[in-house]
């Protein structure tokens, strides 16, 4: 089942895979139910959209706090708590009497998802030997991509047959299975005997800051409220840095973020994730508006990206184990660069085949880079910082996804002359910017590698 790992390690990875599946499934499977929720509760589309926004904001704002608590209290225990929170919130949504009860349940569900996202990756070091960590990271990337790819079709099937309640029953049942698997298979790792105090003020300020950023970039249309939220986010960052410098036991050790490998890895995952989200945001408009595909065919083309990520993920991890993360990081980024350049050039000449070639290269490069980057950063962190390091990786990824959805989506609309159906020029502009993102990530990786060699 799992290459080059023992039977016991295979079951541990299976339990972590279930825990990784739930957060990605929680996003993609719920989106397809929005029309049914709107009709069931007789609300507007904007009100129904809060079912998605509440989950996204809760996940993004809770990641670092969840990771740090896992380092202090034990990753297995916090992971189990996260699964329980996710499952009970899913069950509460089944019995919701109003749309706002569903929104509240989704927010609580997002907190549980944040625990799973941050601690599942961190727990890899507890489940398998260091020389197999790349394979494990690749597997988790594959599972996450499968959850994203399968969510819409699975959710659509369930909603069509049993109604919107069924998707929350599915998540609650899968959560119980994940809790049993993690509880019985994942080893408990002793925490430090003398636990430092938890930085509650820093955690609250960071959660408020990230929540303000997420809301500022997801609320539509852009109004004065968005500007105020953006200002709160900027002020929050400055306040958080000042607080962490003075804290006796900081939530995030700022000197850790000053280390070139960590700084480069976190910034690069944000840039790369923004590119992947760009394909998801721009794709439907370009495929239907410029290439003239019907909605069903466009949806089929859109599933190619997550499917490629799922296929490449596990082999990418094995390549990391054999060749080291540095080489695979560069291979992944150069593959991404090829993909963004192809997106700029080929679709205008050969249409759909060119678009698919670019999409395959982008998602393949992303899978390679993610496996290498996650392995390098988590393996390089001290045992008492792996939870927060994993959480910072997830936070960087989510910030990139939000930025890709908002900024790159707006850029595409602007470059297309405001046409909702999109345009060829819009595609070329956004992927020219995306190519710049990859170039920056390559520069960051080269800087981190060179600085590391100099320090040795």
NUSEDO-929129 format. One line per 2 residues: number of its first residue (from 1); for each residue x, y negated, z of C-alpha. Coordinates in pm, whole numbers, plus 50000, padded with zeros to 5 digits. Layout:
NUM = X:Y:Z ~ ...
//
This chain:
1 = 50000:50000:50000 ~ 50274:49751:50100
3 = 50614:49781:49935 ~ 50908:49876:50157
5 = 50726:49841:50488 ~ 50637:50107:50741
7 = 50281:50225:50800 ~ 50260:50027:51124
9 = 50386:49711:50957 ~ 50139:49767:50674
11 = 49845:49769:50916 ~ 49977:49453:51081
13 = 49995:49280:50745 ~ 49645:49401:50665
15 = 49514:49240:50984 ~ 49693:48912:50906
17 = 49556:48928:50551 ~ 49200:48941:50684
19 = 49272:48641:50905 ~ 49415:48453:50605
21 = 49120:48545:50384 ~ 48859:48380:50605
23 = 48970:48011:50586 ~ 48997:48011:50206
25 = 48669:48201:50177 ~ 48515:47947:50413
27 = 48581:47670:50161 ~ 48499:47833:49830
29 = 48203:48051:49928 ~ 48013:47761:50088
31 = 48044:47523:49793 ~ 47825:47739:49574
33 = 47545:47727:49835 ~ 47512:47346:49835
35 = 47216:47334:49590 ~ 47031:47595:49796
37 = 47102:47407:50120 ~ 46982:47084:49963
39 = 46655:47246:49858 ~ 46604:47439:50183
41 = 46638:47131:50405 ~ 46501:46879:50153
43 = 46806:46650:50171 ~ 47009:46454:49917
45 = 47319:46585:49745 ~ 47531:46342:49947
47 = 47390:46478:50273 ~ 47444:46838:50163
49 = 47804:46752:50070 ~ 47879:46699:50440
51 = 47872:47077:50474 ~ 48199:47076:50279
53 = 48342:46752:50419 ~ 48294:46853:50785
55 = 48486:47176:50731 ~ 48768:47008:50540
57 = 48813:46728:50796 ~ 48801:46967:51094
59 = 49055:47204:50940 ~ 49300:46933:50838
61 = 49284:46739:51166 ~ 49318:47047:51392
63 = 49609:47227:51227 ~ 49906:47088:51419
65 = 49730:47105:51756 ~ 49637:47468:51693
67 = 49992:47556:51589 ~ 50146:47395:51897
69 = 49901:47566:52132 ~ 49991:47897:51968
71 = 50359:47835:52044 ~ 50279:47758:52408
73 = 50008:48011:52489 ~ 50081:48295:52249
75 = 50009:48326:51879 ~ 49803:48644:51903
77 = 49572:48509:52173 ~ 49513:48179:51990
79 = 49461:48363:51662 ~ 49193:48577:51824
81 = 49030:48268:51973 ~ 49032:48104:51630
83 = 48866:48406:51469 ~ 48603:48411:51744
85 = 48529:48038:51704 ~ 48500:48082:51327
87 = 48269:48383:51359 ~ 48035:48238:51623
89 = 48008:47910:51431 ~ 47918:48110:51118
91 = 47648:48289:51315 ~ 47516:47958:51452
93 = 47476:47827:51097 ~ 47250:48122:51012
95 = 46993:47999:51265 ~ 47026:47627:51186
97 = 46699:47433:51176 ~ 46838:47120:51008
99 = 47120:47040:50769 ~ 47304:46856:51047
101 = 47314:47170:51259 ~ 47480:47341:50963
103 = 47724:47049:50935 ~ 47807:47074:51307
105 = 47856:47450:51278 ~ 48084:47396:50979
107 = 48293:47147:51177 ~ 48337:47401:51458
109 = 48406:47669:51199 ~ 48681:47443:51061
111 = 48853:47431:51401 ~ 48863:47810:51405
113 = 48990:47812:51047 ~ 49270:47574:51146
115 = 49385:47819:51413 ~ 49389:48100:51160
117 = 49567:47900:50889 ~ 49842:47779:51121
119 = 49899:48095:51324 ~ 49864:48365:51058
121 = 50175:48245:50873 ~ 50360:48192:51202
123 = 50272:48546:51317 ~ 50453:48702:51020
125 = 50774:48699:51225 ~ 50593:48901:51493
127 = 50459:49157:51245 ~ 50751:49245:51014
129 = 51132:49227:51018 ~ 51296:48910:50890
131 = 51420:49083:50573 ~ 51057:49154:50472
133 = 50915:48812:50557 ~ 50916:48700:50194
135 = 50698:48995:50093 ~ 50460:48915:50378
137 = 50441:48548:50281 ~ 50373:48643:49921
139 = 50097:48880:50030 ~ 49929:48610:50239
141 = 49948:48371:49943 ~ 49785:48638:49728
143 = 49506:48693:49977 ~ 49441:48320:50007
145 = 49418:48292:49628 ~ 49181:48591:49615
147 = 48955:48422:49869 ~ 48950:48102:49664
149 = 48888:48287:49336 ~ 48627:48531:49464
151 = 48433:48285:49681 ~ 48217:48119:49412
153 = 48116:48444:49239 ~ 48062:48634:49564
155 = 47873:48343:49717 ~ 47660:48299:49407
157 = 47569:48668:49410 ~ 47474:48662:49778
159 = 47276:48337:49758 ~ 47092:48464:49451
161 = 46995:48791:49619 ~ 46949:48700:49986
163 = 46953:48321:50021 ~ 47208:48078:50167
165 = 47202:48241:50512 ~ 47381:48545:50370
167 = 47711:48366:50312 ~ 47736:48279:50682
169 = 47641:48636:50777 ~ 47925:48752:50552
171 = 48177:48521:50723 ~ 48061:48620:51072
173 = 48084:48992:50992 ~ 48424:48959:50827
175 = 48541:48759:51130 ~ 48445:49039:51368
177 = 48636:49288:51153 ~ 48940:49056:51151
179 = 48924:49014:51530 ~ 48921:49391:51583
181 = 49208:49440:51338 ~ 49427:49163:51484
183 = 49348:49270:51840 ~ 49450:49631:51782
185 = 49736:49592:51533 ~ 49925:49270:51600
187 = 50179:49293:51884 ~ 50160:49044:52168
189 = 50476:48835:52191 ~ 50582:48695:52525
191 = 50586:48316:52548 ~ 50845:48115:52731
193 = 50817:48156:53107 ~ 50841:47787:53173
195 = 50586:47633:52944 ~ 50628:47264:52865
197 = 50323:47043:52915 ~ 50088:47010:52621
199 = 50095:46664:52463 ~ 49721:46594:52477
201 = 49743:46220:52397 ~ 49962:46290:52095
203 = 49725:46565:51979 ~ 49421:46336:52003
205 = 49592:46052:51815 ~ 49712:46288:51540
207 = 49368:46447:51503 ~ 49205:46102:51476
209 = 49468:45989:51225 ~ 49432:46292:50998
211 = 49052:46284:51024 ~ 49050:45917:50923
213 = 49274:45992:50624 ~ 49060:46288:50517
215 = 48737:46088:50542 ~ 48888:45785:50365
217 = 48980:46000:50067 ~ 48670:46224:50051
219 = 48382:45982:50108 ~ 48237:45857:49780
221 = 48185:45597:49646 ~ 48473:45391:49779
223 = 48342:45118:50013 ~ 48458:44895:50295
225 = 48423:45196:50526 ~ 48690:45382:50330
227 = 48925:45086:50361 ~ 48871:45070:50737
229 = 48936:45444:50769 ~ 49254:45410:50564
231 = 49367:45130:50796 ~ 49294:45349:51099
233 = 49505:45627:50943 ~ 49803:45395:50887
235 = 49777:45253:51239 ~ 49742:45606:51375
237 = 50066:45720:51211 ~ 50259:45432:51366
239 = 50102:45494:51707 ~ 50172:45866:51689
241 = 50541:45812:51608 ~ 50581:45571:51902
243 = 50403:45812:52139 ~ 50607:46113:52030
245 = 50935:45927:52082 ~ 50839:45860:52443
247 = 50664:46190:52524 ~ 50844:46430:52759
249 = 50702:46731:52569 ~ 50604:46598:52225
251 = 50346:46771:52009 ~ 50588:46742:51715
253 = 50960:46702:51767 ~ 51037:46412:51536
255 = 51401:46513:51507 ~ 51278:46837:51351
257 = 51110:46637:51074 ~ 51439:46456:51012
259 = 51613:46780:50917 ~ 51649:46780:50536
261 = 51517:47135:50474 ~ 51201:47072:50676
263 = 51140:46720:50541 ~ 51195:46838:50184
265 = 50979:47149:50229 ~ 50684:46961:50379
267 = 50690:46679:50122 ~ 50732:46925:49836
269 = 50439:47145:49938 ~ 50219:46833:49949
271 = 50330:46728:49598 ~ 50290:47077:49452
273 = 49948:47128:49613 ~ 49830:46798:49465
275 = 49918:46933:49119 ~ 49722:47255:49174
277 = 49419:47059:49294 ~ 49448:46841:48984
279 = 49382:47146:48765 ~ 49066:47219:48967
281 = 48938:46861:48957 ~ 49027:46769:48599
283 = 48963:47111:48446 ~ 48580:47113:48434
285 = 48562:46766:48273 ~ 48829:46839:48015
287 = 48707:47186:47924 ~ 48346:47081:47874
289 = 48396:46723:47753 ~ 48695:46753:47519
291 = 48711:47121:47428 ~ 48331:47157:47418
293 = 48302:47474:47628 ~ 47974:47559:47796
295 = 47964:47560:48176 ~ 47987:47939:48211
297 = 48290:47965:47983 ~ 48459:47671:48155
299 = 48402:47841:48491 ~ 48562:48159:48357
301 = 48867:47964:48242 ~ 48887:47795:48584
303 = 48919:48134:48758 ~ 49240:48204:48565
305 = 49445:47984:48799 ~ 49352:48150:49130
307 = 49372:48492:48963 ~ 49729:48425:48843
309 = 49825:48306:49193 ~ 49682:48626:49337
311 = 49873:48844:49091 ~ 50204:48662:49128
313 = 50193:48613:49507 ~ 50314:48954:49627
315 = 50588:49000:49363 ~ 50701:48644:49443
317 = 50752:48742:49806 ~ 50951:49049:49708
319 = 51173:48836:49484 ~ 51234:48605:49780
321 = 51344:48902:49992 ~ 51588:49016:49722
323 = 51730:48684:49607 ~ 51673:48442:49892
325 = 51433:48147:49912 ~ 51664:47886:49758
327 = 51681:48047:49412 ~ 51308:48120:49405
329 = 51229:47762:49513 ~ 51408:47628:49205
331 = 51254:47890:48975 ~ 50906:47804:49103
333 = 50956:47429:49062 ~ 51103:47460:48712
335 = 50810:47684:48613 ~ 50575:47419:48749
337 = 50755:47153:48548 ~ 50716:47359:48232
339 = 50345:47393:48308 ~ 50285:47021:48356
341 = 50476:46938:48036 ~ 50277:47201:47845
343 = 49955:47043:47976 ~ 50070:46709:47836
345 = 50155:46842:47490 ~ 49989:47168:47382
347 = 49613:47119:47448 ~ 49602:46821:47210
349 = 49749:47039:46935 ~ 49612:47391:46983
351 = 49325:47338:47224 ~ 49220:47604:47474
353 = 49523:47838:47432 ~ 49752:47546:47515
355 = 49549:47458:47822 ~ 49556:47819:47944
357 = 49933:47840:47891 ~ 49983:47531:48103
359 = 49746:47658:48373 ~ 49923:47995:48393
361 = 50266:47831:48424 ~ 50147:47587:48693
363 = 49982:47850:48911 ~ 50269:48097:48866
365 = 50519:47832:48969 ~ 50303:47740:49267
367 = 50290:48101:49388 ~ 50669:48137:49358
369 = 50739:47805:49531 ~ 50491:47864:49813
371 = 50632:48207:49899 ~ 50990:48074:49902
373 = 50913:47750:50085 ~ 50700:47912:50357
375 = 50959:48184:50415 ~ 51247:47939:50442
377 = 51078:47697:50680 ~ 50914:47947:50916
379 = 51221:48174:50929 ~ 51443:47874:50997
381 = 51231:47750:51289 ~ 51302:47854:51647
383 = 51057:48104:51795 ~ 50889:47842:52012
385 = 50836:47612:51711 ~ 50708:47857:51448
387 = 50344:47784:51520 ~ 50381:47410:51479
389 = 50607:47455:51174 ~ 50348:47677:51009
391 = 50080:47422:51100 ~ 50282:47139:50946
393 = 50311:47344:50626 ~ 49934:47393:50620
395 = 49883:47023:50695 ~ 50116:46924:50410
397 = 49927:47156:50178 ~ 49587:47017:50280
399 = 49703:46656:50250 ~ 49826:46740:49901
401 = 49493:46901:49809 ~ 49299:46599:49936
403 = 49530:46361:49749 ~ 49502:46562:49431
405 = 49124:46566:49453 ~ 49091:46194:49520
407 = 49385:46005:49365 ~ 49445:46230:49065
409 = 49073:46261:48999 ~ 49040:45881:49004
411 = 49343:45843:48777 ~ 49193:46086:48526
413 = 48866:45892:48518 ~ 49051:45562:48480
415 = 49281:45690:48202 ~ 48981:45839:48022
417 = 48811:45498:48000 ~ 48564:45586:48274
419 = 48399:45859:48066 ~ 48260:46130:48290
421 = 48337:46395:48032 ~ 48706:46309:48041
423 = 48945:46272:47753 ~ 49270:46386:47601
425 = 49451:46071:47710 ~ 49335:46123:48068
427 = 49480:46475:48071 ~ 49814:46351:47940
429 = 49835:46071:48197 ~ 49756:46283:48504
431 = 50001:46555:48405 ~ 50268:46300:48326
433 = 50228:46189:48688 ~ 50226:46555:48794
435 = 50555:46606:48612 ~ 50693:46318:48816
437 = 50574:46494:49132 ~ 50767:46807:49034
439 = 51077:46600:48956 ~ 51059:46447:49304
441 = 51019:46794:49460 ~ 51323:46917:49265
443 = 51522:46618:49387 ~ 51415:46682:49746
445 = 51515:47049:49722 ~ 51855:46960:49575
447 = 51909:46702:49852 ~ 51817:46952:50125
449 = 52042:47222:49975 ~ 52337:46987:49931
451 = 52298:46842:50282 ~ 52282:47193:50428
453 = 52604:47293:50255 ~ 52775:46974:50374
455 = 52670:47034:50735 ~ 52823:47380:50724
//
